[in-house]
Amino acid sequence: MCDEKLIALFCSRDERAIIETEQEYGRLLRGIARNIAGNEQDAEEVVNDTLLAAWESIPEVRPESLSAYLGSIARRKALNLRKKQAAKKRVSFGLEPFEELNDCIPSPSRVEESLGAKELAELIDKWLDTLGKEDRVLFVERYWECRSVKELARERGISSGRLAKRLFRLRKHLAEHLKKEGY
């Protein structure tokens, strides 16, 4: 079912919206949630919470891209769950993909000082547009979906080391772009 029809179901408060959305985007949402939360049970909880959040928000918010909107909700819900679990266990929250980006994307406090998160997102989008399709997809899969280097390398038929070097070059290129834009 296309995004317009799904959004129309949400807007008309038709409960089929949840079922159809889960069928259309459940795999994507579970993948994002599993990569961040770390297991299937938590991933299912995140997907359910995501669908509920969409149900509650979509009549007011009409997203241009339903997959991006749902993915954003799932990512935020999974990150919040992971932080909550880390706080209970009094361990570091650390997620490897986010740690890798620390050198090229400023801390949240610095972002607030220099420019808003929306402007930073626009700069990153602008940078992503300069990349070839494969590098753009790789960057999004690693740093948005939090997929492992090993998994991404296996899918591409290359070694993890070679892929890690490629990701390093992408991060370096992003850092240069942000610096050029005033960071």
C-alpha positions as CSV (number, residue, x, y, z in Angstrom):
1,M,0.0,0.0,0.0
2,C,1.4,3.4,-0.9
3,D,2.2,6.1,1.7
4,E,-0.7,8.3,0.7
5,K,-3.2,5.6,1.4
6,L,-1.6,4.7,4.7
7,I,-1.6,8.3,5.8
8,A,-5.2,8.6,4.8
9,L,-6.0,5.6,7.0
10,F,-4.3,7.2,9.9
11,C,-6.1,10.5,9.3
12,S,-9.5,8.8,9.1
13,R,-8.6,6.9,12.4
14,D,-9.0,3.6,10.7
15,E,-7.3,0.9,12.7
16,R,-6.2,-0.9,9.5
17,A,-3.5,1.8,9.4
18,I,-1.6,0.0,12.1
19,I,-1.9,-3.4,10.4
20,E,-1.1,-2.1,7.0
21,T,1.8,0.0,8.2
22,E,3.3,-2.9,10.1
23,Q,3.0,-5.1,7.0
24,E,4.6,-2.4,4.8
25,Y,7.3,-1.1,7.2
26,G,7.6,-3.6,10.0
27,R,10.8,-5.2,8.6
28,L,12.5,-1.9,8.3
29,L,11.4,-0.7,11.8
30,R,12.5,-4.1,13.4
31,G,15.9,-3.8,11.7
32,I,16.5,-0.3,13.0
33,A,15.2,-1.2,16.5
34,R,17.2,-4.5,16.6
35,N,20.4,-2.8,15.6
36,I,20.1,-0.2,18.3
37,A,18.3,-2.1,21.1
38,G,20.2,-5.3,20.6
39,N,17.6,-8.0,20.7
40,E,14.3,-9.2,19.2
41,Q,12.1,-8.7,22.3
42,D,13.2,-5.0,22.7
43,A,12.9,-4.5,18.9
44,E,9.2,-5.7,19.0
45,E,8.5,-3.3,21.9
46,V,10.1,-0.4,19.9
47,V,8.0,-1.3,16.7
48,N,4.8,-1.4,18.8
49,D,5.7,1.9,20.4
50,T,6.5,3.4,17.0
51,L,3.2,2.4,15.5
52,L,1.4,3.9,18.6
53,A,3.3,7.1,18.2
54,A,2.4,7.3,14.5
55,W,-1.2,6.7,15.4
56,E,-1.1,9.5,17.9
57,S,0.8,12.0,15.7
58,I,-0.1,11.5,12.1
59,P,-3.4,13.4,11.9
60,E,-1.5,16.5,12.9
61,V,1.8,15.6,11.2
62,R,1.6,14.7,7.5
63,P,5.0,13.3,6.7
64,E,6.4,13.6,3.2
65,S,8.1,10.2,3.6
66,L,6.3,7.8,5.8
67,S,9.3,5.4,5.9
68,A,11.6,8.2,7.0
69,Y,9.1,9.4,9.6
70,L,8.5,6.0,11.1
71,G,12.2,5.2,11.0
72,S,13.0,8.4,12.9
73,I,10.4,7.5,15.6
74,A,11.8,3.9,15.8
75,R,15.3,5.1,16.1
76,R,14.5,7.6,18.8
77,K,12.4,5.0,20.7
78,A,15.2,2.4,20.5
79,L,17.8,4.9,21.6
80,N,15.7,6.0,24.6
81,L,15.2,2.3,25.5
82,R,18.9,1.7,25.3
83,K,19.7,4.7,27.5
84,K,17.1,3.6,30.0
85,Q,18.6,0.1,30.2
86,A,22.1,1.5,30.5
87,A,21.0,3.8,33.3
88,K,19.5,0.9,35.3
89,K,22.6,-1.2,34.9
90,R,24.9,1.9,35.5
91,V,26.9,1.1,32.4
92,S,27.9,3.3,29.5
93,F,25.3,3.7,26.9
94,G,27.9,3.6,24.1
95,L,26.8,2.5,20.6
96,E,29.7,2.0,18.3
97,P,28.3,3.9,15.2
98,F,27.7,7.0,17.3
99,E,31.1,6.8,18.9
100,E,32.6,6.7,15.4
101,L,30.8,10.0,14.5
102,N,32.1,11.8,17.5
103,D,35.1,13.2,15.6
104,C,33.0,14.8,12.8
105,I,29.7,15.7,14.4
106,P,29.8,18.1,17.4
107,S,28.3,17.3,20.7
108,P,24.7,18.3,21.3
109,S,25.7,21.3,23.5
110,R,28.0,22.6,20.7
111,V,25.3,22.1,18.1
112,E,22.9,24.2,20.3
113,E,25.6,26.9,20.6
114,S,26.4,27.1,16.9
115,L,23.3,26.1,15.1
116,G,20.2,24.0,15.6
117,A,19.9,20.3,15.0
118,K,17.7,21.0,11.9
119,E,20.5,23.0,10.3
120,L,23.0,20.3,11.1
121,A,20.7,17.7,9.5
122,E,20.4,19.9,6.4
123,L,24.2,20.1,6.2
124,I,24.5,16.4,6.5
125,D,21.8,15.9,3.8
126,K,23.6,18.3,1.5
127,W,26.8,16.3,2.0
128,L,25.0,13.0,1.4
129,D,23.8,14.4,-1.9
130,T,27.4,14.8,-3.0
131,L,28.1,11.0,-2.5
132,G,27.6,8.2,-5.0
133,K,24.7,6.0,-4.3
134,E,26.7,3.1,-2.8
135,D,28.5,5.4,-0.3
136,R,25.3,7.2,0.6
137,V,23.5,3.9,1.2
138,L,26.5,2.6,3.2
139,F,26.6,5.7,5.4
140,V,22.9,5.6,6.1
141,E,22.9,1.9,6.9
142,R,25.8,2.3,9.3
143,Y,25.0,5.5,11.0
144,W,21.2,5.8,10.8
145,E,20.2,2.1,11.0
146,C,23.2,1.2,13.2
147,R,24.1,-1.9,11.2
148,S,27.3,-3.6,12.1
149,V,30.5,-3.3,9.9
150,K,30.7,-7.1,9.8
151,E,27.1,-7.4,8.4
152,L,27.6,-4.7,5.9
153,A,30.9,-6.1,4.7
154,R,29.4,-9.6,4.3
155,E,26.6,-8.2,2.2
156,R,29.1,-6.3,-0.1
157,G,31.4,-9.3,-0.3
158,I,34.4,-7.4,1.1
159,S,36.5,-7.7,4.3
160,S,35.4,-5.8,7.5
161,G,38.8,-4.0,7.5
162,R,38.3,-2.7,4.0
163,L,34.8,-1.5,4.8
164,A,36.0,0.1,8.0
165,K,38.6,2.1,6.0
166,R,35.9,3.2,3.6
167,L,33.7,4.3,6.5
168,F,36.7,6.2,8.0
169,R,37.2,8.0,4.7
170,L,33.5,8.9,4.6
171,R,33.6,10.3,8.2
172,K,36.7,12.3,7.3
173,H,35.0,13.7,4.2
174,L,31.9,14.6,6.4
175,A,34.2,16.3,8.9
176,E,35.8,18.3,6.1
177,H,32.4,19.3,4.7
178,L,31.2,20.4,8.1
179,K,34.4,22.4,8.7
180,K,34.0,24.0,5.3
181,E,30.5,25.0,6.2
182,G,31.6,26.8,9.4
183,Y,32.1,24.1,12.0
